[in-house]
Amino acid sequence: MTDLEGKSVLDRIAELSSAEDIFTYLLLPYEEAVLNVNRLHIMKRMGQYLRSRDFAGMDDDAIFLEARATLKQAYQDFVDSTPLKEKVFKVFKDEAEKHARRFVAVDSLTLATK
């Protein structure tokens, strides 16, 4: 879907200024409450999904559908889960690592003897 100015779908998405604009451009419905709480996480996850795709040889219609699918998947990740569980941002990953280092399994405990 290269437009009259010669811009591709991904160029257009990059120019949009809000998550709502991206959902509208990609023709996806969203719940305002979900987006308000998770917008940065959803957008970052969408970016991760887009970077993992190979768009070589795809026409703009296929790229549009692929971008739409990645946003839908990223949005659904945060409908079904939470930012803390998804760990999109480094701060959540670091906190999970700290917690894992502090965790002591019950079966690893032994009785102290005198």
Secondary structure, 3 states (H helix, E strand, C coil): CCCCCCCCHHHHHHHCCCHHHHHHHCCCCCCHHHHHHHHHHHHHHHHHHHHCCCCCCCCHHHHHHHHHHHHHHHHHHHHHCCHHHHCCCHHHHHHHHHHHHHCCCHHHCCCCCC
